[in-house]
Amino acid sequence: MADGSTTPRDSGDAQGVPIGSFSAYDDAVAAVDRLAAAGFPVESIAIVGRDLRMVEDVTGAATASQSAARGAGTGALIGALVGWLLGVVGAVDPLVSGLLLALYGLVIGAALGALWGVAGHLLHLRRHDFSSVGTMCVGRYEVVADAEVAERASALLAPDG
């Protein structure tokens, strides 16, 4: 991969020999940058996130009105876009302005989106009755190298290397 390709190597489970462990992603990137500056073939290196955990922050109770509002907003945006596009291409009546069609699309899309949002809320009510935001957290970042170059990479990353 010395051609600058951005296609990831087939690492399977990102197996390799660990040559460094870092608590911050930027520190792992800095280590790979040091290897690149030393002329090391960095295509044999991978940064692997270890000790992954999913954190779900509860943001509040989920209500039908919140679901309707979210659905109405999405539906209005989609409806306005479709209406405007129909007006631009003249698919309806060339005398009807694209803005008027966008307004119709906005209103109809908002109504349908609100109904869709409430229906989705009622269908998922038995699963949970709260809204949340999920985040993936990484405990540490491991820089690993292919076995045949790992010793050289470790030497370059050593404090006196």
Residue, then its C-alpha position, 0 to 999 in steps of 0.5 A: m500500500a505504498d501508493g498512498s491508497t486509503t483502502p484499509r488492509d484486511s486486518g481481520d481482528a486487527q491482529g498484530v504485535p502491540i508496539g504502544s498503548f495510549s489513553a488518547y487517540d491523538d497520542a496514538v496518531a502522534a506515534v504513527d506520525r513519528l514512525a512515518a517521519a522516520g521512514f517506517p512503512v506505516e502501511s504495516i501499522a494499525i491503531v486499534g481501540r480497546d476496552l470499548r464500552m457503550v454509554e447511553d445518556v438518558t435525555g428525558a422521558a419520551t412523549a408522543s408530542q416529542s415524537a410528533a414534533r420530530g416527525a413533523g420537522t423531518g416530514a416538513l423538510i422532505g415535503a418542502l424539498v420534494g415540492w420545490l423539486l417538482g416546481v423546478v422541473g415543471a412536473v406539475d403545472p408550469l404556472v404553479s411556482g416552485l415556492l408554492l409547491a414547496l409550501y404545500g409539500l412542507v404542510i403535507g409533509a409535516a402532517l404526515g411526518a407527525l402521524w408517522g412520529v406518533a405511530g412510531h412512538l406508540l409501537h416502541l412504547r413497550r420497549h422503553d419510555f425514554s429518549s437517549v443518546g448513545t456514545m461509544c467510548v474507548g478505554r485505550y488505543e493500541v498501536v500494533a504492527d505486523a510481526e515482521v516489522a514490530e521490533r523495528a517499530s518498537a525501537l523507533l518509538a522507544p524514548d531514546g529512539 
